[in-house]
Amino acid sequence: MVRFIGVAIKVLVWIVPSLCLAHGMVSPHPVTSRTIVFPDTSTHKTLVADLHTHSVFSDGHVWPTVRVAEAERDGLDAFAVTEHLEYQPHITDIPHPDRNRAWLEAKRAAANLDLMVIPGVEITRLGDPGHINAVFITDANELVARQQELRRQEEHMFDTREDAENFAITESNGAFRGAHQVEHQGRQVWMPFEDQATYFTLVTFSYADTRPPEEVLQTANEQGAFLFWNHPEFDSVDAGLNAFHSTAIEAGLLHGIEIANGNRYYQNAHRLALEHDLALIGVSDVHELIDWDYRPEAAENPGHRPVTLIFADEKTPESMRDALFARRTVVWWKDTLIGRPEHLLPLLQASVEIAEMEPTSWGIRVLLRNHSSSRMTLRNDTGLQPSIHAQLIELPAHGETEVTFNMDEPAKVPLTFTVLNALVAPNQPAELTLHP
């Protein structure tokens, strides 16, 4: 027996580090070409955050530990685990009555990292409410009507396949079909939908959907959460808010809106955010591996995930939350920076500098330096003619570009540019003046 215990201890000593890799700690990652870096402004720390991600605890396809490792590799300061509260397609394989579980797993995985893991959820409804993220929540379970265990409802049991399938078609308005057979109390019965996983997914959603969305938003606000509307869809580019979102904004229950989600920029959402004083939010909404959704060589997505740059007083969850409520954000999407002038211009000033300026015999030589992960496309508005470059100047990420301007009387002067890939409003690029 003593020998057996000794062997068991040796096995545990060997296996525990492996278990930590599978479900536990993520190690710090060195800076690489994927690392997202933006400088602090003159008044605030610039925090890089992704506030919309998914794992297998809703409709994502990776464990929360993987999300932590990806965030660490991409150089994020913070990311939020925002599983669908109601939509649980993996609930049969991963039953979890505690809706905080994904965040707890991610929090544990990030214990050794300088990475803030923010608790959040995605409130999921059909119709006008749509999808709304709540971040900085304190308890996800208070926001959803949950079944403590998965169980088949007797009213969903039928003697024939035809009856079960007709029920599936009717209850889903034609979105789902099929039926499957199970044993119940010693007899075979037919259940609606093609398999058990689909049945329990839809039953879980239907049960959770019984709680009014207005009530869920109110409870999230009582927890101190920051809420924003996800991937907003509109009938036209000049559409207004629907009644649900308008009422929520007026009541102070909705604080931001995604103007960029994955591959899409929502121009109308951008306009409405400025009109209704909503924070500008950009997110990955990643479901697969981040490398699959955001590949450097892909035509439709560049190599970086969309992120929200948050201008906080310090790098803490509390300060980050305060900055979100103060609307101090800029979105980085497909190498385009989008923000209000009071937030975007200080970031551009911190990112682009005149590293060198010296007179030559025919003008001035200027070395422009970029301290950010976003390339800058600058249109020359100085009134001076470049001797080599065209009027558009490309300044690579974390790189330099040398420009020589023709001048009759060479002198050090301020330079004015329009940053074509930086927007202060829809279709309105930012103007930037640099001083030597």
C-alpha beads as a LAMMPS data file, in Angstrom:
LAMMPS data file: protein, C-alpha beads

436 atoms
435 bonds

1 atom types
1 bond types

-500.0 500.0 xlo xhi
-500.0 500.0 ylo yhi
-500.0 500.0 zlo zhi

Masses

1 110.0

Atoms # bond

1 1 1 0.000 0.000 0.000
2 1 1 2.838 2.420 0.897
3 1 1 4.493 1.709 -2.466
4 1 1 1.186 2.273 -4.273
5 1 1 0.692 5.664 -2.586
6 1 1 4.252 6.649 -3.463
7 1 1 3.709 5.811 -7.118
8 1 1 0.420 7.724 -7.117
9 1 1 2.123 10.819 -5.719
10 1 1 4.808 10.625 -8.416
11 1 1 2.121 10.368 -11.091
12 1 1 0.284 13.385 -9.672
13 1 1 3.502 15.428 -9.550
14 1 1 3.969 14.665 -13.237
15 1 1 0.379 15.209 -14.330
16 1 1 -0.617 18.352 -12.410
17 1 1 1.447 20.738 -14.589
18 1 1 -0.208 19.185 -17.627
19 1 1 -3.627 19.764 -16.102
20 1 1 -2.700 23.385 -15.473
21 1 1 -1.859 23.803 -19.145
22 1 1 -5.171 22.235 -20.146
23 1 1 -7.496 24.094 -17.784
24 1 1 -5.410 26.518 -15.757
25 1 1 -2.581 28.988 -16.114
26 1 1 -1.451 30.827 -19.250
27 1 1 2.161 32.000 -19.333
28 1 1 3.212 35.522 -20.361
29 1 1 3.877 35.848 -24.089
30 1 1 6.707 37.891 -25.626
31 1 1 5.996 40.856 -27.891
32 1 1 5.505 39.772 -31.523
33 1 1 4.188 41.238 -34.760
34 1 1 0.657 40.425 -33.520
35 1 1 1.022 42.511 -30.357
36 1 1 -1.279 45.547 -30.441
37 1 1 0.430 48.661 -29.092
38 1 1 -0.898 52.203 -28.864
39 1 1 0.806 54.956 -26.861
40 1 1 -0.668 56.686 -23.854
41 1 1 -2.019 60.155 -24.533
42 1 1 -0.854 63.224 -22.660
43 1 1 -3.678 62.814 -20.149
44 1 1 -4.674 59.137 -20.048
45 1 1 -3.426 55.587 -20.260
46 1 1 -4.485 53.864 -23.472
47 1 1 -5.956 50.435 -22.701
48 1 1 -6.490 47.926 -25.520
49 1 1 -9.653 45.894 -24.945
50 1 1 -11.882 43.366 -26.685
51 1 1 -15.283 43.430 -24.988
52 1 1 -17.061 40.704 -26.992
53 1 1 -15.751 37.115 -27.123
54 1 1 -17.231 33.618 -26.890
55 1 1 -16.123 30.171 -25.772
56 1 1 -17.694 26.701 -25.645
57 1 1 -19.799 27.900 -22.715
58 1 1 -22.137 29.401 -25.326
59 1 1 -21.639 29.237 -29.102
60 1 1 -17.855 29.545 -29.342
61 1 1 -15.598 26.624 -30.188
62 1 1 -12.651 26.960 -27.783
63 1 1 -12.150 26.661 -24.038
64 1 1 -11.872 29.976 -22.123
65 1 1 -8.178 29.276 -21.495
66 1 1 -7.554 29.631 -25.224
67 1 1 -9.228 33.027 -25.238
68 1 1 -6.868 34.133 -22.464
69 1 1 -3.811 32.897 -24.372
70 1 1 -4.949 34.716 -27.518
71 1 1 -5.558 37.953 -25.610
72 1 1 -2.115 37.711 -24.026
73 1 1 -0.439 37.096 -27.382
74 1 1 -2.289 40.020 -28.978
75 1 1 -1.112 42.332 -26.198
76 1 1 -4.562 43.184 -24.855
77 1 1 -4.856 44.969 -21.555
78 1 1 -8.352 43.578 -21.027
79 1 1 -10.937 41.340 -22.583
80 1 1 -14.455 40.337 -21.622
81 1 1 -15.941 36.852 -21.624
82 1 1 -19.465 37.492 -22.925
83 1 1 -21.318 34.214 -23.340
84 1 1 -24.908 34.195 -24.535
85 1 1 -27.069 33.919 -21.450
86 1 1 -29.961 32.275 -23.253
87 1 1 -28.479 30.640 -26.348
88 1 1 -26.560 27.556 -25.207
89 1 1 -25.922 25.205 -28.177
90 1 1 -23.392 23.100 -26.216
91 1 1 -25.578 22.760 -23.123
92 1 1 -26.026 18.989 -23.625
93 1 1 -22.277 18.346 -23.652
94 1 1 -21.282 21.086 -21.199
95 1 1 -24.147 21.570 -18.737
96 1 1 -23.422 24.537 -16.490
97 1 1 -26.235 26.004 -14.412
98 1 1 -23.709 28.589 -13.173
99 1 1 -23.518 31.181 -15.985
100 1 1 -20.400 32.696 -14.387
101 1 1 -18.420 29.552 -15.202
102 1 1 -16.680 30.778 -18.379
103 1 1 -15.443 33.930 -16.658
104 1 1 -14.203 31.951 -13.637
105 1 1 -12.226 29.633 -15.954
106 1 1 -10.710 32.572 -17.826
107 1 1 -9.942 34.455 -14.606
108 1 1 -8.044 31.472 -13.250
109 1 1 -6.126 31.057 -16.498
110 1 1 -4.984 34.700 -16.379
111 1 1 -3.815 34.622 -12.749
112 1 1 -0.141 35.043 -13.713
113 1 1 -0.733 37.675 -16.404
114 1 1 -1.021 41.445 -16.520
115 1 1 -4.394 40.986 -18.193
116 1 1 -7.772 42.103 -16.898
117 1 1 -10.494 39.502 -17.476
118 1 1 -13.814 41.326 -17.336
119 1 1 -17.017 39.463 -16.387
120 1 1 -19.764 39.911 -18.945
121 1 1 -22.683 38.351 -20.789
122 1 1 -24.531 38.709 -24.064
123 1 1 -28.252 39.235 -23.505
124 1 1 -29.892 37.553 -26.484
125 1 1 -33.411 38.258 -27.686
126 1 1 -35.331 37.986 -30.933
127 1 1 -36.951 41.060 -32.462
128 1 1 -36.205 44.675 -31.557
129 1 1 -34.043 44.124 -28.439
130 1 1 -31.529 42.070 -30.426
131 1 1 -28.255 41.361 -28.661
132 1 1 -26.830 43.517 -25.872
133 1 1 -23.580 42.998 -23.992
134 1 1 -23.284 43.773 -20.303
135 1 1 -19.726 43.987 -18.948
136 1 1 -18.526 44.515 -15.393
137 1 1 -21.449 42.482 -14.070
138 1 1 -21.243 40.896 -10.626
139 1 1 -23.405 37.794 -11.148
140 1 1 -24.592 36.457 -14.498
141 1 1 -27.086 34.136 -12.819
142 1 1 -29.222 37.055 -11.707
143 1 1 -29.749 38.035 -15.343
144 1 1 -31.320 34.847 -16.692
145 1 1 -34.154 32.428 -15.955
146 1 1 -32.346 29.083 -15.632
147 1 1 -33.325 25.449 -15.411
148 1 1 -31.249 23.724 -12.771
149 1 1 -31.220 20.526 -14.784
150 1 1 -31.902 19.455 -18.352
151 1 1 -35.099 17.464 -18.601
152 1 1 -37.504 16.571 -21.352
153 1 1 -40.961 18.074 -21.062
154 1 1 -43.815 15.566 -21.214
155 1 1 -45.893 17.974 -23.281
156 1 1 -43.180 17.674 -25.952
157 1 1 -43.513 13.872 -26.207
158 1 1 -45.496 12.398 -29.105
159 1 1 -46.489 8.941 -30.253
160 1 1 -45.639 9.586 -33.901
161 1 1 -42.731 11.183 -35.727
162 1 1 -45.167 13.258 -37.793
163 1 1 -46.719 14.880 -34.716
164 1 1 -43.306 15.672 -33.217
165 1 1 -42.034 17.184 -36.457
166 1 1 -45.171 19.257 -36.935
167 1 1 -44.682 20.606 -33.415
168 1 1 -41.076 21.548 -34.261
169 1 1 -42.135 23.383 -37.425
170 1 1 -45.008 25.218 -35.746
171 1 1 -43.124 26.290 -32.620
172 1 1 -40.077 27.536 -34.582
173 1 1 -42.095 29.212 -37.351
174 1 1 -40.503 26.888 -39.845
175 1 1 -36.905 27.569 -38.781
176 1 1 -36.411 24.003 -37.495
177 1 1 -37.679 20.609 -38.571
178 1 1 -37.086 16.992 -37.706
179 1 1 -37.782 14.690 -34.777
180 1 1 -35.840 12.174 -32.715
181 1 1 -36.847 9.132 -30.672
182 1 1 -36.042 8.529 -27.009
183 1 1 -37.093 6.121 -24.286
184 1 1 -39.353 7.471 -21.554
185 1 1 -40.634 5.324 -18.682
186 1 1 -40.087 2.150 -20.623
187 1 1 -41.627 3.226 -23.907
188 1 1 -40.364 4.879 -27.089
189 1 1 -41.621 8.408 -27.737
190 1 1 -40.917 11.032 -30.367
191 1 1 -39.414 14.417 -29.440
192 1 1 -39.405 17.510 -31.681
193 1 1 -36.262 18.644 -33.526
194 1 1 -33.644 16.507 -35.180
195 1 1 -31.587 15.574 -32.139
196 1 1 -31.290 15.923 -28.380
197 1 1 -28.761 18.780 -28.570
198 1 1 -31.071 20.920 -30.705
199 1 1 -34.032 20.159 -28.444
200 1 1 -32.261 21.175 -25.234
201 1 1 -30.732 24.260 -26.881
202 1 1 -34.143 25.543 -27.919
203 1 1 -35.857 24.590 -24.662
204 1 1 -33.119 26.385 -22.710
205 1 1 -33.524 29.490 -24.879
206 1 1 -37.314 29.448 -24.609
207 1 1 -37.205 29.131 -20.821
208 1 1 -34.659 31.948 -20.475
209 1 1 -36.565 34.124 -22.935
210 1 1 -39.516 34.310 -20.535
211 1 1 -37.800 37.042 -18.554
212 1 1 -38.558 40.507 -20.008
213 1 1 -35.441 42.115 -21.545
214 1 1 -36.221 45.463 -19.893
215 1 1 -36.015 43.739 -16.525
216 1 1 -32.680 42.113 -17.424
217 1 1 -31.185 45.461 -18.467
218 1 1 -32.389 47.018 -15.219
219 1 1 -30.813 44.236 -13.129
220 1 1 -27.516 44.535 -15.000
221 1 1 -27.455 48.279 -14.339
222 1 1 -28.121 47.651 -10.666
223 1 1 -24.975 45.511 -10.698
224 1 1 -23.051 48.514 -12.048
225 1 1 -22.631 47.048 -15.534
226 1 1 -21.796 48.919 -18.735
227 1 1 -24.192 47.901 -21.536
228 1 1 -23.854 48.234 -25.300
229 1 1 -25.887 47.201 -28.341
230 1 1 -24.238 44.484 -30.443
231 1 1 -23.906 44.251 -34.262
232 1 1 -26.839 46.637 -34.818
233 1 1 -28.792 46.121 -38.028
234 1 1 -30.828 48.825 -39.762
235 1 1 -33.152 48.990 -42.748
236 1 1 -31.218 51.947 -44.174
237 1 1 -28.102 54.044 -43.494
238 1 1 -30.227 56.883 -42.142
239 1 1 -32.585 54.803 -39.971
240 1 1 -33.299 55.924 -36.431
241 1 1 -33.390 53.942 -33.217
242 1 1 -36.201 51.488 -32.621
243 1 1 -38.527 52.011 -29.657
244 1 1 -36.779 49.490 -27.399
245 1 1 -33.286 50.981 -27.718
246 1 1 -34.564 54.547 -27.649
247 1 1 -36.381 53.900 -24.371
248 1 1 -33.375 52.100 -22.880
249 1 1 -31.049 54.988 -23.763
250 1 1 -33.434 57.588 -22.343
251 1 1 -33.666 55.556 -19.130
252 1 1 -29.880 55.401 -18.860
253 1 1 -29.852 51.606 -19.238
254 1 1 -27.860 51.454 -22.504
255 1 1 -24.509 53.210 -22.715
256 1 1 -22.734 52.229 -25.923
257 1 1 -23.061 50.663 -29.367
258 1 1 -20.824 48.531 -31.539
259 1 1 -19.788 50.546 -34.575
260 1 1 -17.430 47.753 -35.649
261 1 1 -17.921 44.025 -35.183
262 1 1 -15.701 41.509 -36.929
263 1 1 -15.612 42.299 -40.623
264 1 1 -18.238 45.063 -40.518
265 1 1 -18.299 48.796 -39.834
266 1 1 -21.787 50.117 -39.047
267 1 1 -21.906 53.659 -40.395
268 1 1 -25.431 54.300 -39.156
269 1 1 -24.509 53.075 -35.668
270 1 1 -21.567 55.502 -35.739
271 1 1 -23.920 58.379 -36.580
272 1 1 -26.448 57.376 -33.926
273 1 1 -23.727 57.022 -31.295
274 1 1 -22.703 60.644 -31.833
275 1 1 -26.319 61.828 -31.821
276 1 1 -27.277 59.959 -28.648
277 1 1 -24.031 60.221 -26.659
278 1 1 -23.195 56.512 -26.788
279 1 1 -19.716 55.089 -26.333
280 1 1 -18.088 53.885 -29.563
281 1 1 -17.266 50.180 -29.279
282 1 1 -15.307 47.866 -31.610
283 1 1 -15.025 44.121 -30.989
284 1 1 -13.886 40.840 -32.490
285 1 1 -16.985 38.829 -31.460
286 1 1 -14.657 35.870 -31.933
287 1 1 -16.131 32.363 -31.972
288 1 1 -13.393 30.332 -33.657
289 1 1 -9.658 30.641 -33.053
290 1 1 -8.564 34.271 -33.357
291 1 1 -6.002 33.125 -35.955
292 1 1 -8.807 31.705 -38.083
293 1 1 -10.979 34.815 -37.913
294 1 1 -8.157 37.368 -38.238
295 1 1 -5.346 36.187 -40.500
296 1 1 -2.649 38.543 -41.825
297 1 1 -2.964 37.094 -45.332
298 1 1 -6.776 37.159 -45.480
299 1 1 -8.412 39.493 -47.979
300 1 1 -11.476 40.372 -45.883
301 1 1 -9.860 40.814 -42.455
302 1 1 -6.435 42.209 -41.650
303 1 1 -4.165 40.513 -39.162
304 1 1 -5.560 42.334 -36.147
305 1 1 -8.800 41.868 -34.262
306 1 1 -11.020 44.950 -33.920
307 1 1 -10.533 46.477 -30.480
308 1 1 -11.721 49.344 -28.343
309 1 1 -9.038 51.732 -27.109
310 1 1 -10.131 52.992 -23.707
311 1 1 -8.545 56.112 -22.187
312 1 1 -8.384 55.507 -18.450
313 1 1 -6.700 57.223 -15.535
314 1 1 -4.937 53.988 -14.579
315 1 1 -4.814 50.338 -15.547
316 1 1 -7.482 48.940 -13.247
317 1 1 -10.939 47.488 -13.939
318 1 1 -12.541 50.321 -11.969
319 1 1 -10.768 53.033 -13.957
320 1 1 -11.515 51.256 -17.228
321 1 1 -15.203 51.041 -16.351
322 1 1 -15.264 54.740 -15.440
323 1 1 -13.681 55.613 -18.787
324 1 1 -16.332 53.620 -20.669
325 1 1 -19.122 55.458 -18.884
326 1 1 -17.334 58.724 -19.739
327 1 1 -17.346 57.638 -23.442
328 1 1 -13.542 57.938 -23.672
329 1 1 -13.033 55.396 -26.459
330 1 1 -11.581 55.024 -29.952
331 1 1 -12.243 52.005 -32.164
332 1 1 -9.470 50.360 -34.196
333 1 1 -10.929 48.374 -37.089
334 1 1 -9.141 47.236 -40.262
335 1 1 -6.330 49.726 -39.668
336 1 1 -8.862 52.532 -39.292
337 1 1 -9.151 54.607 -36.119
338 1 1 -12.645 55.887 -35.303
339 1 1 -13.428 58.237 -32.443
340 1 1 -14.704 61.565 -31.252
341 1 1 -12.238 64.427 -31.916
342 1 1 -11.548 64.976 -28.220
343 1 1 -10.330 61.367 -27.908
344 1 1 -8.958 60.600 -31.367
345 1 1 -6.783 63.701 -31.829
346 1 1 -4.767 63.234 -28.607
347 1 1 -4.142 59.631 -29.676
348 1 1 -2.937 60.749 -33.112
349 1 1 -0.713 63.375 -31.504
350 1 1 0.837 60.707 -29.291
351 1 1 1.198 58.262 -32.168
352 1 1 2.739 60.411 -34.903
353 1 1 5.677 62.722 -34.369
354 1 1 8.213 64.713 -36.308
355 1 1 11.322 62.829 -35.259
356 1 1 13.647 65.036 -37.319
357 1 1 13.271 68.250 -39.310
358 1 1 16.220 69.988 -40.928
359 1 1 16.623 72.543 -43.710
360 1 1 18.282 71.511 -46.956
361 1 1 19.483 73.567 -49.888
362 1 1 16.062 73.279 -51.593
363 1 1 13.627 72.788 -48.737
364 1 1 13.190 70.801 -45.499
365 1 1 13.783 67.138 -44.797
366 1 1 11.269 65.599 -42.377
367 1 1 11.386 62.213 -40.678
368 1 1 7.927 61.124 -39.539
369 1 1 7.703 58.375 -36.896
370 1 1 4.694 56.232 -35.964
371 1 1 4.483 54.856 -32.409
372 1 1 1.296 52.852 -32.954
373 1 1 0.226 49.513 -34.414
374 1 1 -1.923 51.245 -37.025
375 1 1 -0.467 52.423 -40.295
376 1 1 -1.287 56.064 -41.069
377 1 1 -2.319 57.335 -44.483
378 1 1 -1.567 61.059 -44.465
379 1 1 -2.759 63.537 -47.062
380 1 1 -0.418 66.487 -47.302
381 1 1 -2.294 69.695 -46.418
382 1 1 0.765 71.803 -45.643
383 1 1 0.662 73.762 -48.898
384 1 1 4.217 72.566 -49.545
385 1 1 5.071 70.304 -52.467
386 1 1 6.947 67.094 -51.607
387 1 1 9.992 66.661 -53.810
388 1 1 9.643 62.872 -54.097
389 1 1 6.379 61.708 -52.493
390 1 1 2.941 62.276 -53.921
391 1 1 0.390 64.147 -51.818
392 1 1 -0.425 60.884 -49.978
393 1 1 2.175 59.704 -47.474
394 1 1 2.086 56.173 -46.051
395 1 1 3.495 55.884 -42.541
396 1 1 3.842 52.202 -41.550
397 1 1 2.936 50.846 -38.131
398 1 1 5.845 51.337 -35.721
399 1 1 7.814 52.679 -38.666
400 1 1 9.268 55.822 -40.213
401 1 1 8.881 57.718 -43.473
402 1 1 11.176 60.455 -44.742
403 1 1 9.694 63.331 -46.746
404 1 1 11.366 66.337 -48.284
405 1 1 9.276 69.439 -48.965
406 1 1 10.304 72.113 -51.457
407 1 1 10.683 75.585 -49.925
408 1 1 12.088 78.809 -51.339
409 1 1 13.284 79.807 -47.869
410 1 1 13.821 76.602 -45.857
411 1 1 12.579 76.842 -42.258
412 1 1 11.092 74.670 -39.546
413 1 1 7.310 74.959 -39.790
414 1 1 4.236 73.097 -38.477
415 1 1 2.942 70.392 -40.809
416 1 1 -0.755 69.772 -41.375
417 1 1 -2.190 66.482 -42.623
418 1 1 -5.533 64.806 -43.064
419 1 1 -5.369 61.282 -41.657
420 1 1 -7.483 59.423 -44.199
421 1 1 -7.780 56.243 -42.110
422 1 1 -8.916 58.082 -38.976
423 1 1 -12.563 59.164 -38.710
424 1 1 -14.094 61.692 -36.312
425 1 1 -17.552 61.099 -37.845
426 1 1 -18.900 59.026 -40.730
427 1 1 -16.976 59.976 -43.900
428 1 1 -15.093 62.706 -42.019
429 1 1 -11.337 62.085 -41.618
430 1 1 -9.318 63.650 -38.824
431 1 1 -6.995 66.613 -39.289
432 1 1 -3.580 66.498 -37.612
433 1 1 -1.067 69.290 -37.075
434 1 1 2.480 68.339 -36.067
435 1 1 4.965 70.793 -34.607
436 1 1 8.746 70.467 -34.958

Bonds

1 1 1 2
2 1 2 3
3 1 3 4
4 1 4 5
5 1 5 6
6 1 6 7
7 1 7 8
8 1 8 9
9 1 9 10
10 1 10 11
11 1 11 12
12 1 12 13
13 1 13 14
14 1 14 15
15 1 15 16
16 1 16 17
17 1 17 18
18 1 18 19
19 1 19 20
20 1 20 21
21 1 21 22
22 1 22 23
23 1 23 24
24 1 24 25
25 1 25 26
26 1 26 27
27 1 27 28
28 1 28 29
29 1 29 30
30 1 30 31
31 1 31 32
32 1 32 33
33 1 33 34
34 1 34 35
35 1 35 36
36 1 36 37
37 1 37 38
38 1 38 39
39 1 39 40
40 1 40 41
41 1 41 42
42 1 42 43
43 1 43 44
44 1 44 45
45 1 45 46
46 1 46 47
47 1 47 48
48 1 48 49
49 1 49 50
50 1 50 51
51 1 51 52
52 1 52 53
53 1 53 54
54 1 54 55
55 1 55 56
56 1 56 57
57 1 57 58
58 1 58 59
59 1 59 60
60 1 60 61
61 1 61 62
62 1 62 63
63 1 63 64
64 1 64 65
65 1 65 66
66 1 66 67
67 1 67 68
68 1 68 69
69 1 69 70
70 1 70 71
71 1 71 72
72 1 72 73
73 1 73 74
74 1 74 75
75 1 75 76
76 1 76 77
77 1 77 78
78 1 78 79
79 1 79 80
80 1 80 81
81 1 81 82
82 1 82 83
83 1 83 84
84 1 84 85
85 1 85 86
86 1 86 87
87 1 87 88
88 1 88 89
89 1 89 90
90 1 90 91
91 1 91 92
92 1 92 93
93 1 93 94
94 1 94 95
95 1 95 96
96 1 96 97
97 1 97 98
98 1 98 99
99 1 99 100
100 1 100 101
101 1 101 102
102 1 102 103
103 1 103 104
104 1 104 105
105 1 105 106
106 1 106 107
107 1 107 108
108 1 108 109
109 1 109 110
110 1 110 111
111 1 111 112
112 1 112 113
113 1 113 114
114 1 114 115
115 1 115 116
116 1 116 117
117 1 117 118
118 1 118 119
119 1 119 120
120 1 120 121
121 1 121 122
122 1 122 123
123 1 123 124
124 1 124 125
125 1 125 126
126 1 126 127
127 1 127 128
128 1 128 129
129 1 129 130
130 1 130 131
131 1 131 132
132 1 132 133
133 1 133 134
134 1 134 135
135 1 135 136
136 1 136 137
137 1 137 138
138 1 138 139
139 1 139 140
140 1 140 141
141 1 141 142
142 1 142 143
143 1 143 144
144 1 144 145
145 1 145 146
146 1 146 147
147 1 147 148
148 1 148 149
149 1 149 150
150 1 150 151
151 1 151 152
152 1 152 153
153 1 153 154
154 1 154 155
155 1 155 156
156 1 156 157
157 1 157 158
158 1 158 159
159 1 159 160
160 1 160 161
161 1 161 162
162 1 162 163
163 1 163 164
164 1 164 165
165 1 165 166
166 1 166 167
167 1 167 168
168 1 168 169
169 1 169 170
170 1 170 171
171 1 171 172
172 1 172 173
173 1 173 174
174 1 174 175
175 1 175 176
176 1 176 177
177 1 177 178
178 1 178 179
179 1 179 180
180 1 180 181
181 1 181 182
182 1 182 183
183 1 183 184
184 1 184 185
185 1 185 186
186 1 186 187
187 1 187 188
188 1 188 189
189 1 189 190
190 1 190 191
191 1 191 192
192 1 192 193
193 1 193 194
194 1 194 195
195 1 195 196
196 1 196 197
197 1 197 198
198 1 198 199
199 1 199 200
200 1 200 201
201 1 201 202
202 1 202 203
203 1 203 204
204 1 204 205
205 1 205 206
206 1 206 207
207 1 207 208
208 1 208 209
209 1 209 210
210 1 210 211
211 1 211 212
212 1 212 213
213 1 213 214
214 1 214 215
215 1 215 216
216 1 216 217
217 1 217 218
218 1 218 219
219 1 219 220
220 1 220 221
221 1 221 222
222 1 222 223
223 1 223 224
224 1 224 225
225 1 225 226
226 1 226 227
227 1 227 228
228 1 228 229
229 1 229 230
230 1 230 231
231 1 231 232
232 1 232 233
233 1 233 234
234 1 234 235
235 1 235 236
236 1 236 237
237 1 237 238
238 1 238 239
239 1 239 240
240 1 240 241
241 1 241 242
242 1 242 243
243 1 243 244
244 1 244 245
245 1 245 246
246 1 246 247
247 1 247 248
248 1 248 249
249 1 249 250
250 1 250 251
251 1 251 252
252 1 252 253
253 1 253 254
254 1 254 255
255 1 255 256
256 1 256 257
257 1 257 258
258 1 258 259
259 1 259 260
260 1 260 261
261 1 261 262
262 1 262 263
263 1 263 264
264 1 264 265
265 1 265 266
266 1 266 267
267 1 267 268
268 1 268 269
269 1 269 270
270 1 270 271
271 1 271 272
272 1 272 273
273 1 273 274
274 1 274 275
275 1 275 276
276 1 276 277
277 1 277 278
278 1 278 279
279 1 279 280
280 1 280 281
281 1 281 282
282 1 282 283
283 1 283 284
284 1 284 285
285 1 285 286
286 1 286 287
287 1 287 288
288 1 288 289
289 1 289 290
290 1 290 291
291 1 291 292
292 1 292 293
293 1 293 294
294 1 294 295
295 1 295 296
296 1 296 297
297 1 297 298
298 1 298 299
299 1 299 300
300 1 300 301
301 1 301 302
302 1 302 303
303 1 303 304
304 1 304 305
305 1 305 306
306 1 306 307
307 1 307 308
308 1 308 309
309 1 309 310
310 1 310 311
311 1 311 312
312 1 312 313
313 1 313 314
314 1 314 315
315 1 315 316
316 1 316 317
317 1 317 318
318 1 318 319
319 1 319 320
320 1 320 321
321 1 321 322
322 1 322 323
323 1 323 324
324 1 324 325
325 1 325 326
326 1 326 327
327 1 327 328
328 1 328 329
329 1 329 330
330 1 330 331
331 1 331 332
332 1 332 333
333 1 333 334
334 1 334 335
335 1 335 336
336 1 336 337
337 1 337 338
338 1 338 339
339 1 339 340
340 1 340 341
341 1 341 342
342 1 342 343
343 1 343 344
344 1 344 345
345 1 345 346
346 1 346 347
347 1 347 348
348 1 348 349
349 1 349 350
350 1 350 351
351 1 351 352
352 1 352 353
353 1 353 354
354 1 354 355
355 1 355 356
356 1 356 357
357 1 357 358
358 1 358 359
359 1 359 360
360 1 360 361
361 1 361 362
362 1 362 363
363 1 363 364
364 1 364 365
365 1 365 366
366 1 366 367
367 1 367 368
368 1 368 369
369 1 369 370
370 1 370 371
371 1 371 372
372 1 372 373
373 1 373 374
374 1 374 375
375 1 375 376
376 1 376 377
377 1 377 378
378 1 378 379
379 1 379 380
380 1 380 381
381 1 381 382
382 1 382 383
383 1 383 384
384 1 384 385
385 1 385 386
386 1 386 387
387 1 387 388
388 1 388 389
389 1 389 390
390 1 390 391
391 1 391 392
392 1 392 393
393 1 393 394
394 1 394 395
395 1 395 396
396 1 396 397
397 1 397 398
398 1 398 399
399 1 399 400
400 1 400 401
401 1 401 402
402 1 402 403
403 1 403 404
404 1 404 405
405 1 405 406
406 1 406 407
407 1 407 408
408 1 408 409
409 1 409 410
410 1 410 411
411 1 411 412
412 1 412 413
413 1 413 414
414 1 414 415
415 1 415 416
416 1 416 417
417 1 417 418
418 1 418 419
419 1 419 420
420 1 420 421
421 1 421 422
422 1 422 423
423 1 423 424
424 1 424 425
425 1 425 426
426 1 426 427
427 1 427 428
428 1 428 429
429 1 429 430
430 1 430 431
431 1 431 432
432 1 432 433
433 1 433 434
434 1 434 435
435 1 435 436
